[in-house]
Amino acid sequence: MQAQKDFQGVAVYESKTSLGDMGANLRSAGKEMTPDMQKMIEERVKKMLEKTYVLNFDKTASIYKEEEKLDAPTTQGDGRMGRMMSSFTGGGGTTYKNVKEKTYTVDKDFMGKQFLVKDSLAVLNWKMESETRQIGGYTCYKATAVKPVGLSDLRNLRRRNDDGKDGAKKGEVKKEDDKKTNFLKDLEVPKEVTVTAWYTPEIPVNQGPENYWGLPGLILEVNDGRTTILCSKVIMNAKEKVEIKAPKNGKVVSQKEYDETVVKKMEEMRSMRGMGNDGPRRQ
């Protein structure tokens, strides 16, 4: 019983999200900019989408939080852009998961307002694969699942008609829409993405980064479309224990209520910029 009580681990993850169609629309939105300026903005956004997270876990619960870094000072504009990118790409403060109770709590700062999202953990229908690989000295097994994409997580934004519907070729926008192209109008959020995870039974907890869980071992790598999260270090049963508890600050909302708030704010932003009502939508 004492061994179970003392069981605790720390996993460090590196998260990278590719720009994909977001990059193309940044270039389109910046037609008035010089190529050097467009490249500089893309590099800044790309850097903001590369983050380091720390997962502290025990047998039943975990906290997942971005690692605080003492980077070089940024300009005020960079700070605003970083906060906005974090708001629109699923960023949050501390994500708490309780796999025993199948619940999660995450505090989010969205457009200057604090929210505390509380909801039930999504249960993914994991398909166990026979393929194995080594990650950091651990033998990992592959598992895949199809996951619905929340409307507030815009990391998988893509061009509309990218599946070839309505006579448009893959990767193209219909000509009649060319003149109206902007950062939001020609993008959509897919209904679902295929998730590939690698877990190790050598660490017997059904935990993982972000809201991933439910496998017979710690998830060391996960890819869910444009984002890859890879574990770079694991420390088991360190002398210093971390208190694993849920965050408490912010307006309590469900995930659905938070998603609706994000969508509403995006519609307001489009209205202010004269973009009309054709913003990101479902596939």
ChimeraX commands (.cxc) that place a marker at each C-alpha (Angstrom):
marker #1 position 0.00,0.00,0.00 radius 0.5
marker #1 position 2.85,2.37,0.82 radius 0.5
marker #1 position 4.53,1.54,-2.51 radius 0.5
marker #1 position 1.31,2.41,-4.35 radius 0.5
marker #1 position 1.02,5.66,-2.43 radius 0.5
marker #1 position 4.62,6.62,-3.25 radius 0.5
marker #1 position 4.36,5.66,-6.93 radius 0.5
marker #1 position 4.80,8.78,-9.03 radius 0.5
marker #1 position 6.47,9.68,-12.28 radius 0.5
marker #1 position 7.43,12.66,-14.43 radius 0.5
marker #1 position 7.45,12.65,-18.24 radius 0.5
marker #1 position 8.70,15.52,-20.41 radius 0.5
marker #1 position 7.10,15.93,-23.85 radius 0.5
marker #1 position 8.05,17.98,-26.90 radius 0.5
marker #1 position 5.02,19.13,-28.91 radius 0.5
marker #1 position 5.23,20.32,-32.53 radius 0.5
marker #1 position 2.36,21.45,-34.76 radius 0.5
marker #1 position 2.92,21.98,-38.49 radius 0.5
marker #1 position 1.43,25.09,-40.05 radius 0.5
marker #1 position -0.20,23.22,-42.94 radius 0.5
marker #1 position -2.91,25.31,-44.58 radius 0.5
marker #1 position -2.57,27.86,-41.80 radius 0.5
marker #1 position 0.78,28.80,-43.33 radius 0.5
marker #1 position -0.73,29.20,-46.80 radius 0.5
marker #1 position -3.42,31.48,-45.41 radius 0.5
marker #1 position -0.90,33.52,-43.45 radius 0.5
marker #1 position 0.88,34.16,-46.75 radius 0.5
marker #1 position -2.43,34.96,-48.45 radius 0.5
marker #1 position -3.44,37.36,-45.67 radius 0.5
marker #1 position -0.06,39.07,-45.96 radius 0.5
marker #1 position -0.03,39.80,-49.70 radius 0.5
marker #1 position 0.93,43.39,-48.93 radius 0.5
marker #1 position 4.00,42.22,-46.98 radius 0.5
marker #1 position 7.45,41.66,-48.37 radius 0.5
marker #1 position 8.59,38.00,-48.71 radius 0.5
marker #1 position 11.08,38.54,-45.86 radius 0.5
marker #1 position 8.35,39.84,-43.56 radius 0.5
marker #1 position 6.04,36.92,-44.44 radius 0.5
marker #1 position 8.85,34.48,-43.71 radius 0.5
marker #1 position 9.58,36.17,-40.38 radius 0.5
marker #1 position 5.94,35.92,-39.28 radius 0.5
marker #1 position 5.73,32.27,-40.32 radius 0.5
marker #1 position 8.90,31.50,-38.34 radius 0.5
marker #1 position 7.47,33.24,-35.27 radius 0.5
marker #1 position 4.20,31.31,-35.49 radius 0.5
marker #1 position 6.08,28.05,-36.06 radius 0.5
marker #1 position 8.17,28.67,-32.93 radius 0.5
marker #1 position 5.01,29.38,-30.92 radius 0.5
marker #1 position 3.67,25.97,-32.00 radius 0.5
marker #1 position 6.76,24.17,-30.63 radius 0.5
marker #1 position 6.37,23.68,-26.88 radius 0.5
marker #1 position 7.67,21.59,-24.00 radius 0.5
marker #1 position 5.23,20.06,-21.49 radius 0.5
marker #1 position 5.66,18.19,-18.21 radius 0.5
marker #1 position 3.32,15.38,-17.13 radius 0.5
marker #1 position 3.31,14.46,-13.43 radius 0.5
marker #1 position 1.36,11.27,-12.80 radius 0.5
marker #1 position 0.49,8.62,-10.25 radius 0.5
marker #1 position -1.74,5.56,-10.45 radius 0.5
marker #1 position -5.01,7.49,-10.84 radius 0.5
marker #1 position -4.36,11.12,-11.77 radius 0.5
marker #1 position -2.02,13.46,-13.63 radius 0.5
marker #1 position -1.30,17.11,-14.31 radius 0.5
marker #1 position 0.00,18.25,-17.70 radius 0.5
marker #1 position 1.46,21.73,-18.00 radius 0.5
marker #1 position 3.65,23.74,-20.37 radius 0.5
marker #1 position 7.18,24.11,-19.09 radius 0.5
marker #1 position 8.07,27.65,-18.14 radius 0.5
marker #1 position 11.10,28.89,-20.06 radius 0.5
marker #1 position 13.31,31.92,-19.53 radius 0.5
marker #1 position 13.56,32.81,-23.21 radius 0.5
marker #1 position 14.91,36.00,-24.63 radius 0.5
marker #1 position 12.59,38.98,-24.11 radius 0.5
marker #1 position 9.87,39.30,-26.75 radius 0.5
marker #1 position 8.19,42.40,-28.09 radius 0.5
marker #1 position 4.71,43.34,-26.96 radius 0.5
marker #1 position 3.38,42.24,-30.36 radius 0.5
marker #1 position 5.00,38.82,-30.02 radius 0.5
marker #1 position 3.39,38.41,-26.61 radius 0.5
marker #1 position -0.07,39.19,-27.96 radius 0.5
marker #1 position 0.43,36.87,-30.93 radius 0.5
marker #1 position 1.62,34.08,-28.64 radius 0.5
marker #1 position -1.41,34.37,-26.37 radius 0.5
marker #1 position -3.76,34.40,-29.35 radius 0.5
marker #1 position -2.09,31.36,-30.96 radius 0.5
marker #1 position -2.29,29.51,-27.66 radius 0.5
marker #1 position -5.99,30.39,-27.37 radius 0.5
marker #1 position -6.81,29.14,-30.86 radius 0.5
marker #1 position -4.65,26.00,-30.87 radius 0.5
marker #1 position -5.90,24.17,-27.82 radius 0.5
marker #1 position -3.43,25.76,-25.42 radius 0.5
marker #1 position -4.24,25.83,-21.74 radius 0.5
marker #1 position -2.66,26.23,-18.36 radius 0.5
marker #1 position -2.84,22.99,-16.35 radius 0.5
marker #1 position -4.70,19.91,-17.58 radius 0.5
marker #1 position -5.75,17.58,-14.75 radius 0.5
marker #1 position -6.94,14.07,-15.57 radius 0.5
marker #1 position -8.44,11.57,-13.13 radius 0.5
marker #1 position -8.61,8.25,-14.96 radius 0.5
marker #1 position -10.35,6.57,-12.03 radius 0.5
marker #1 position -13.24,9.05,-12.12 radius 0.5
marker #1 position -12.88,9.53,-15.92 radius 0.5
marker #1 position -12.95,13.33,-15.63 radius 0.5
marker #1 position -10.67,16.21,-16.56 radius 0.5
marker #1 position -10.24,19.86,-15.59 radius 0.5
marker #1 position -8.22,22.43,-17.53 radius 0.5
marker #1 position -7.77,26.15,-16.94 radius 0.5
marker #1 position -7.66,28.26,-20.09 radius 0.5
marker #1 position -6.93,31.92,-20.71 radius 0.5
marker #1 position -8.97,32.84,-23.78 radius 0.5
marker #1 position -8.79,36.39,-25.09 radius 0.5
marker #1 position -8.04,37.75,-21.62 radius 0.5
marker #1 position -10.72,35.74,-19.76 radius 0.5
marker #1 position -10.10,32.83,-17.41 radius 0.5
marker #1 position -12.11,29.63,-17.93 radius 0.5
marker #1 position -12.12,26.37,-15.98 radius 0.5
marker #1 position -13.27,23.62,-18.32 radius 0.5
marker #1 position -14.64,20.57,-16.46 radius 0.5
marker #1 position -15.95,17.53,-18.31 radius 0.5
marker #1 position -15.80,13.76,-18.77 radius 0.5
marker #1 position -12.79,12.20,-20.46 radius 0.5
marker #1 position -13.50,11.05,-24.01 radius 0.5
marker #1 position -13.28,7.26,-24.31 radius 0.5
marker #1 position -11.46,6.38,-27.52 radius 0.5
marker #1 position -11.94,3.02,-29.19 radius 0.5
marker #1 position -8.27,2.10,-29.33 radius 0.5
marker #1 position -7.21,-0.52,-31.87 radius 0.5
marker #1 position -4.17,-2.42,-30.60 radius 0.5
marker #1 position -1.51,-3.03,-33.24 radius 0.5
marker #1 position 1.33,-5.58,-33.21 radius 0.5
marker #1 position 3.98,-3.09,-34.33 radius 0.5
marker #1 position 6.62,-2.11,-31.74 radius 0.5
marker #1 position 9.45,0.41,-31.47 radius 0.5
marker #1 position 11.88,1.78,-28.91 radius 0.5
marker #1 position 11.39,5.23,-27.40 radius 0.5
marker #1 position 13.92,6.35,-24.81 radius 0.5
marker #1 position 14.87,2.78,-23.97 radius 0.5
marker #1 position 11.25,1.66,-23.46 radius 0.5
marker #1 position 9.56,-0.92,-25.68 radius 0.5
marker #1 position 6.42,0.72,-27.05 radius 0.5
marker #1 position 3.38,-0.72,-28.79 radius 0.5
marker #1 position 1.28,1.00,-31.42 radius 0.5
marker #1 position -2.41,1.82,-31.02 radius 0.5
marker #1 position -4.73,3.81,-33.27 radius 0.5
marker #1 position -8.12,5.45,-32.82 radius 0.5
marker #1 position -10.44,7.93,-34.51 radius 0.5
marker #1 position -11.06,11.04,-32.42 radius 0.5
marker #1 position -13.65,13.80,-32.89 radius 0.5
marker #1 position -12.11,17.28,-33.16 radius 0.5
marker #1 position -13.39,19.99,-30.83 radius 0.5
marker #1 position -14.38,23.27,-32.46 radius 0.5
marker #1 position -12.04,25.17,-30.12 radius 0.5
marker #1 position -8.98,23.16,-31.21 radius 0.5
marker #1 position -7.91,24.68,-34.51 radius 0.5
marker #1 position -4.60,22.84,-34.94 radius 0.5
marker #1 position -6.04,20.78,-37.78 radius 0.5
marker #1 position -7.47,23.70,-39.76 radius 0.5
marker #1 position -7.35,22.96,-43.48 radius 0.5
marker #1 position -8.53,24.42,-46.76 radius 0.5
marker #1 position -12.12,23.71,-47.68 radius 0.5
marker #1 position -12.64,21.32,-50.59 radius 0.5
marker #1 position -9.31,19.68,-49.78 radius 0.5
marker #1 position -11.02,16.32,-50.29 radius 0.5
marker #1 position -11.87,17.22,-53.89 radius 0.5
marker #1 position -15.57,17.99,-53.34 radius 0.5
marker #1 position -17.50,20.51,-55.43 radius 0.5
marker #1 position -15.18,20.07,-58.41 radius 0.5
marker #1 position -12.14,21.53,-56.66 radius 0.5
marker #1 position -8.84,19.72,-56.97 radius 0.5
marker #1 position -7.04,18.73,-53.81 radius 0.5
marker #1 position -5.09,21.65,-52.35 radius 0.5
marker #1 position -6.94,24.24,-54.48 radius 0.5
marker #1 position -9.54,26.90,-53.72 radius 0.5
marker #1 position -12.30,27.50,-56.26 radius 0.5
marker #1 position -11.59,30.48,-58.52 radius 0.5
marker #1 position -14.72,32.38,-57.53 radius 0.5
marker #1 position -13.41,32.44,-53.96 radius 0.5
marker #1 position -9.91,33.65,-54.83 radius 0.5
marker #1 position -10.65,37.32,-54.33 radius 0.5
marker #1 position -12.22,36.68,-50.92 radius 0.5
marker #1 position -9.39,34.53,-49.55 radius 0.5
marker #1 position -8.37,35.42,-45.98 radius 0.5
marker #1 position -6.96,33.77,-42.88 radius 0.5
marker #1 position -10.32,32.35,-41.74 radius 0.5
marker #1 position -12.70,32.17,-44.68 radius 0.5
marker #1 position -11.23,29.30,-46.69 radius 0.5
marker #1 position -10.52,27.02,-43.74 radius 0.5
marker #1 position -12.53,24.27,-42.09 radius 0.5
marker #1 position -12.22,22.10,-38.99 radius 0.5
marker #1 position -12.49,18.36,-39.76 radius 0.5
marker #1 position -15.04,16.36,-37.80 radius 0.5
marker #1 position -12.45,13.79,-36.76 radius 0.5
marker #1 position -8.78,12.82,-37.04 radius 0.5
marker #1 position -6.92,9.52,-36.83 radius 0.5
marker #1 position -4.73,9.28,-33.73 radius 0.5
marker #1 position -1.60,7.13,-33.59 radius 0.5
marker #1 position -0.18,6.46,-30.13 radius 0.5
marker #1 position 2.84,4.56,-28.82 radius 0.5
marker #1 position 2.56,3.29,-25.23 radius 0.5
marker #1 position 4.81,1.26,-22.96 radius 0.5
marker #1 position 3.50,-1.40,-20.54 radius 0.5
marker #1 position 6.79,-1.00,-18.69 radius 0.5
marker #1 position 5.21,2.05,-17.02 radius 0.5
marker #1 position 1.82,0.59,-15.93 radius 0.5
marker #1 position -0.41,3.67,-15.90 radius 0.5
marker #1 position -3.14,4.49,-18.43 radius 0.5
marker #1 position -2.01,8.11,-18.72 radius 0.5
marker #1 position -0.60,10.26,-21.50 radius 0.5
marker #1 position -0.14,13.85,-22.70 radius 0.5
marker #1 position -3.07,16.27,-23.10 radius 0.5
marker #1 position -6.37,14.35,-22.79 radius 0.5
marker #1 position -4.97,11.05,-24.02 radius 0.5
marker #1 position -5.38,8.00,-21.80 radius 0.5
marker #1 position -6.92,4.52,-21.73 radius 0.5
marker #1 position -4.01,2.34,-22.87 radius 0.5
marker #1 position -2.27,-0.34,-20.76 radius 0.5
marker #1 position 0.85,1.76,-20.29 radius 0.5
marker #1 position 2.10,5.35,-20.39 radius 0.5
marker #1 position 1.73,6.97,-23.83 radius 0.5
marker #1 position 5.18,8.17,-24.92 radius 0.5
marker #1 position 4.25,9.49,-28.37 radius 0.5
marker #1 position 1.03,10.56,-30.02 radius 0.5
marker #1 position 0.19,12.06,-33.42 radius 0.5
marker #1 position -3.27,13.48,-34.08 radius 0.5
marker #1 position -3.08,15.10,-37.48 radius 0.5
marker #1 position -0.76,18.10,-37.60 radius 0.5
marker #1 position 0.50,17.72,-34.02 radius 0.5
marker #1 position 3.11,15.26,-32.76 radius 0.5
marker #1 position 3.86,14.97,-29.03 radius 0.5
marker #1 position 7.00,12.96,-28.18 radius 0.5
marker #1 position 8.33,12.06,-24.73 radius 0.5
marker #1 position 11.98,13.06,-24.30 radius 0.5
marker #1 position 12.54,12.04,-20.66 radius 0.5
marker #1 position 10.93,9.92,-17.93 radius 0.5
marker #1 position 11.80,10.02,-14.23 radius 0.5
marker #1 position 10.18,7.45,-11.94 radius 0.5
marker #1 position 9.71,7.83,-8.18 radius 0.5
marker #1 position 11.81,10.93,-7.70 radius 0.5
marker #1 position 12.51,11.94,-4.10 radius 0.5
marker #1 position 10.58,15.18,-4.47 radius 0.5
marker #1 position 6.87,14.49,-4.86 radius 0.5
marker #1 position 4.51,16.82,-6.73 radius 0.5
marker #1 position 1.01,17.49,-5.47 radius 0.5
marker #1 position -1.32,16.30,-8.21 radius 0.5
marker #1 position -4.53,18.29,-7.95 radius 0.5
marker #1 position -6.98,20.03,-10.25 radius 0.5
marker #1 position -6.72,23.78,-10.99 radius 0.5
marker #1 position -9.40,25.93,-9.40 radius 0.5
marker #1 position -9.30,29.41,-10.98 radius 0.5
marker #1 position -11.67,30.54,-13.73 radius 0.5
marker #1 position -15.29,30.49,-14.77 radius 0.5
marker #1 position -16.50,26.88,-14.66 radius 0.5
marker #1 position -17.84,25.71,-18.04 radius 0.5
marker #1 position -18.29,22.44,-19.90 radius 0.5
marker #1 position -16.23,21.66,-23.00 radius 0.5
marker #1 position -19.26,22.36,-25.19 radius 0.5
marker #1 position -19.80,25.75,-23.56 radius 0.5
marker #1 position -16.13,26.66,-24.00 radius 0.5
marker #1 position -16.21,25.63,-27.69 radius 0.5
marker #1 position -19.28,27.80,-28.24 radius 0.5
marker #1 position -17.47,30.76,-26.64 radius 0.5
marker #1 position -14.49,30.33,-29.00 radius 0.5
marker #1 position -16.74,30.07,-32.09 radius 0.5
marker #1 position -18.69,33.17,-31.03 radius 0.5
marker #1 position -15.49,35.18,-30.59 radius 0.5
marker #1 position -14.27,34.12,-34.03 radius 0.5
marker #1 position -17.55,35.26,-35.56 radius 0.5
marker #1 position -17.12,38.64,-33.84 radius 0.5
marker #1 position -13.59,38.93,-35.23 radius 0.5
marker #1 position -14.84,38.19,-38.74 radius 0.5
marker #1 position -17.57,40.81,-38.40 radius 0.5
marker #1 position -15.08,43.45,-37.27 radius 0.5
marker #1 position -12.89,42.72,-40.28 radius 0.5
marker #1 position -15.77,42.58,-42.75 radius 0.5
marker #1 position -15.20,38.90,-43.44 radius 0.5
marker #1 position -18.83,37.91,-43.57 radius 0.5
marker #1 position -20.17,34.71,-42.07 radius 0.5
marker #1 position -18.02,32.17,-43.93 radius 0.5
marker #1 position -15.49,31.31,-41.23 radius 0.5
marker #1 position -14.04,27.94,-40.28 radius 0.5
marker #1 position -16.70,25.26,-40.39 radius 0.5
marker #1 position -17.04,21.53,-40.18 radius 0.5
marker #1 position -16.06,19.31,-43.11 radius 0.5
marker link #1:1,2 radius 0.2
marker link #1:2,3 radius 0.2
marker link #1:3,4 radius 0.2
marker link #1:4,5 radius 0.2
marker link #1:5,6 radius 0.2
marker link #1:6,7 radius 0.2
marker link #1:7,8 radius 0.2
marker link #1:8,9 radius 0.2
marker link #1:9,10 radius 0.2
marker link #1:10,11 radius 0.2
marker link #1:11,12 radius 0.2
marker link #1:12,13 radius 0.2
marker link #1:13,14 radius 0.2
marker link #1:14,15 radius 0.2
marker link #1:15,16 radius 0.2
marker link #1:16,17 radius 0.2
marker link #1:17,18 radius 0.2
marker link #1:18,19 radius 0.2
marker link #1:19,20 radius 0.2
marker link #1:20,21 radius 0.2
marker link #1:21,22 radius 0.2
marker link #1:22,23 radius 0.2
marker link #1:23,24 radius 0.2
marker link #1:24,25 radius 0.2
marker link #1:25,26 radius 0.2
marker link #1:26,27 radius 0.2
marker link #1:27,28 radius 0.2
marker link #1:28,29 radius 0.2
marker link #1:29,30 radius 0.2
marker link #1:30,31 radius 0.2
marker link #1:31,32 radius 0.2
marker link #1:32,33 radius 0.2
marker link #1:33,34 radius 0.2
marker link #1:34,35 radius 0.2
marker link #1:35,36 radius 0.2
marker link #1:36,37 radius 0.2
marker link #1:37,38 radius 0.2
marker link #1:38,39 radius 0.2
marker link #1:39,40 radius 0.2
marker link #1:40,41 radius 0.2
marker link #1:41,42 radius 0.2
marker link #1:42,43 radius 0.2
marker link #1:43,44 radius 0.2
marker link #1:44,45 radius 0.2
marker link #1:45,46 radius 0.2
marker link #1:46,47 radius 0.2
marker link #1:47,48 radius 0.2
marker link #1:48,49 radius 0.2
marker link #1:49,50 radius 0.2
marker link #1:50,51 radius 0.2
marker link #1:51,52 radius 0.2
marker link #1:52,53 radius 0.2
marker link #1:53,54 radius 0.2
marker link #1:54,55 radius 0.2
marker link #1:55,56 radius 0.2
marker link #1:56,57 radius 0.2
marker link #1:57,58 radius 0.2
marker link #1:58,59 radius 0.2
marker link #1:59,60 radius 0.2
marker link #1:60,61 radius 0.2
marker link #1:61,62 radius 0.2
marker link #1:62,63 radius 0.2
marker link #1:63,64 radius 0.2
marker link #1:64,65 radius 0.2
marker link #1:65,66 radius 0.2
marker link #1:66,67 radius 0.2
marker link #1:67,68 radius 0.2
marker link #1:68,69 radius 0.2
marker link #1:69,70 radius 0.2
marker link #1:70,71 radius 0.2
marker link #1:71,72 radius 0.2
marker link #1:72,73 radius 0.2
marker link #1:73,74 radius 0.2
marker link #1:74,75 radius 0.2
marker link #1:75,76 radius 0.2
marker link #1:76,77 radius 0.2
marker link #1:77,78 radius 0.2
marker link #1:78,79 radius 0.2
marker link #1:79,80 radius 0.2
marker link #1:80,81 radius 0.2
marker link #1:81,82 radius 0.2
marker link #1:82,83 radius 0.2
marker link #1:83,84 radius 0.2
marker link #1:84,85 radius 0.2
marker link #1:85,86 radius 0.2
marker link #1:86,87 radius 0.2
marker link #1:87,88 radius 0.2
marker link #1:88,89 radius 0.2
marker link #1:89,90 radius 0.2
marker link #1:90,91 radius 0.2
marker link #1:91,92 radius 0.2
marker link #1:92,93 radius 0.2
marker link #1:93,94 radius 0.2
marker link #1:94,95 radius 0.2
marker link #1:95,96 radius 0.2
marker link #1:96,97 radius 0.2
marker link #1:97,98 radius 0.2
marker link #1:98,99 radius 0.2
marker link #1:99,100 radius 0.2
marker link #1:100,101 radius 0.2
marker link #1:101,102 radius 0.2
marker link #1:102,103 radius 0.2
marker link #1:103,104 radius 0.2
marker link #1:104,105 radius 0.2
marker link #1:105,106 radius 0.2
marker link #1:106,107 radius 0.2
marker link #1:107,108 radius 0.2
marker link #1:108,109 radius 0.2
marker link #1:109,110 radius 0.2
marker link #1:110,111 radius 0.2
marker link #1:111,112 radius 0.2
marker link #1:112,113 radius 0.2
marker link #1:113,114 radius 0.2
marker link #1:114,115 radius 0.2
marker link #1:115,116 radius 0.2
marker link #1:116,117 radius 0.2
marker link #1:117,118 radius 0.2
marker link #1:118,119 radius 0.2
marker link #1:119,120 radius 0.2
marker link #1:120,121 radius 0.2
marker link #1:121,122 radius 0.2
marker link #1:122,123 radius 0.2
marker link #1:123,124 radius 0.2
marker link #1:124,125 radius 0.2
marker link #1:125,126 radius 0.2
marker link #1:126,127 radius 0.2
marker link #1:127,128 radius 0.2
marker link #1:128,129 radius 0.2
marker link #1:129,130 radius 0.2
marker link #1:130,131 radius 0.2
marker link #1:131,132 radius 0.2
marker link #1:132,133 radius 0.2
marker link #1:133,134 radius 0.2
marker link #1:134,135 radius 0.2
marker link #1:135,136 radius 0.2
marker link #1:136,137 radius 0.2
marker link #1:137,138 radius 0.2
marker link #1:138,139 radius 0.2
marker link #1:139,140 radius 0.2
marker link #1:140,141 radius 0.2
marker link #1:141,142 radius 0.2
marker link #1:142,143 radius 0.2
marker link #1:143,144 radius 0.2
marker link #1:144,145 radius 0.2
marker link #1:145,146 radius 0.2
marker link #1:146,147 radius 0.2
marker link #1:147,148 radius 0.2
marker link #1:148,149 radius 0.2
marker link #1:149,150 radius 0.2
marker link #1:150,151 radius 0.2
marker link #1:151,152 radius 0.2
marker link #1:152,153 radius 0.2
marker link #1:153,154 radius 0.2
marker link #1:154,155 radius 0.2
marker link #1:155,156 radius 0.2
marker link #1:156,157 radius 0.2
marker link #1:157,158 radius 0.2
marker link #1:158,159 radius 0.2
marker link #1:159,160 radius 0.2
marker link #1:160,161 radius 0.2
marker link #1:161,162 radius 0.2
marker link #1:162,163 radius 0.2
marker link #1:163,164 radius 0.2
marker link #1:164,165 radius 0.2
marker link #1:165,166 radius 0.2
marker link #1:166,167 radius 0.2
marker link #1:167,168 radius 0.2
marker link #1:168,169 radius 0.2
marker link #1:169,170 radius 0.2
marker link #1:170,171 radius 0.2
marker link #1:171,172 radius 0.2
marker link #1:172,173 radius 0.2
marker link #1:173,174 radius 0.2
marker link #1:174,175 radius 0.2
marker link #1:175,176 radius 0.2
marker link #1:176,177 radius 0.2
marker link #1:177,178 radius 0.2
marker link #1:178,179 radius 0.2
marker link #1:179,180 radius 0.2
marker link #1:180,181 radius 0.2
marker link #1:181,182 radius 0.2
marker link #1:182,183 radius 0.2
marker link #1:183,184 radius 0.2
marker link #1:184,185 radius 0.2
marker link #1:185,186 radius 0.2
marker link #1:186,187 radius 0.2
marker link #1:187,188 radius 0.2
marker link #1:188,189 radius 0.2
marker link #1:189,190 radius 0.2
marker link #1:190,191 radius 0.2
marker link #1:191,192 radius 0.2
marker link #1:192,193 radius 0.2
marker link #1:193,194 radius 0.2
marker link #1:194,195 radius 0.2
marker link #1:195,196 radius 0.2
marker link #1:196,197 radius 0.2
marker link #1:197,198 radius 0.2
marker link #1:198,199 radius 0.2
marker link #1:199,200 radius 0.2
marker link #1:200,201 radius 0.2
marker link #1:201,202 radius 0.2
marker link #1:202,203 radius 0.2
marker link #1:203,204 radius 0.2
marker link #1:204,205 radius 0.2
marker link #1:205,206 radius 0.2
marker link #1:206,207 radius 0.2
marker link #1:207,208 radius 0.2
marker link #1:208,209 radius 0.2
marker link #1:209,210 radius 0.2
marker link #1:210,211 radius 0.2
marker link #1:211,212 radius 0.2
marker link #1:212,213 radius 0.2
marker link #1:213,214 radius 0.2
marker link #1:214,215 radius 0.2
marker link #1:215,216 radius 0.2
marker link #1:216,217 radius 0.2
marker link #1:217,218 radius 0.2
marker link #1:218,219 radius 0.2
marker link #1:219,220 radius 0.2
marker link #1:220,221 radius 0.2
marker link #1:221,222 radius 0.2
marker link #1:222,223 radius 0.2
marker link #1:223,224 radius 0.2
marker link #1:224,225 radius 0.2
marker link #1:225,226 radius 0.2
marker link #1:226,227 radius 0.2
marker link #1:227,228 radius 0.2
marker link #1:228,229 radius 0.2
marker link #1:229,230 radius 0.2
marker link #1:230,231 radius 0.2
marker link #1:231,232 radius 0.2
marker link #1:232,233 radius 0.2
marker link #1:233,234 radius 0.2
marker link #1:234,235 radius 0.2
marker link #1:235,236 radius 0.2
marker link #1:236,237 radius 0.2
marker link #1:237,238 radius 0.2
marker link #1:238,239 radius 0.2
marker link #1:239,240 radius 0.2
marker link #1:240,241 radius 0.2
marker link #1:241,242 radius 0.2
marker link #1:242,243 radius 0.2
marker link #1:243,244 radius 0.2
marker link #1:244,245 radius 0.2
marker link #1:245,246 radius 0.2
marker link #1:246,247 radius 0.2
marker link #1:247,248 radius 0.2
marker link #1:248,249 radius 0.2
marker link #1:249,250 radius 0.2
marker link #1:250,251 radius 0.2
marker link #1:251,252 radius 0.2
marker link #1:252,253 radius 0.2
marker link #1:253,254 radius 0.2
marker link #1:254,255 radius 0.2
marker link #1:255,256 radius 0.2
marker link #1:256,257 radius 0.2
marker link #1:257,258 radius 0.2
marker link #1:258,259 radius 0.2
marker link #1:259,260 radius 0.2
marker link #1:260,261 radius 0.2
marker link #1:261,262 radius 0.2
marker link #1:262,263 radius 0.2
marker link #1:263,264 radius 0.2
marker link #1:264,265 radius 0.2
marker link #1:265,266 radius 0.2
marker link #1:266,267 radius 0.2
marker link #1:267,268 radius 0.2
marker link #1:268,269 radius 0.2
marker link #1:269,270 radius 0.2
marker link #1:270,271 radius 0.2
marker link #1:271,272 radius 0.2
marker link #1:272,273 radius 0.2
marker link #1:273,274 radius 0.2
marker link #1:274,275 radius 0.2
marker link #1:275,276 radius 0.2
marker link #1:276,277 radius 0.2
marker link #1:277,278 radius 0.2
marker link #1:278,279 radius 0.2
marker link #1:279,280 radius 0.2
marker link #1:280,281 radius 0.2
marker link #1:281,282 radius 0.2
marker link #1:282,283 radius 0.2
view
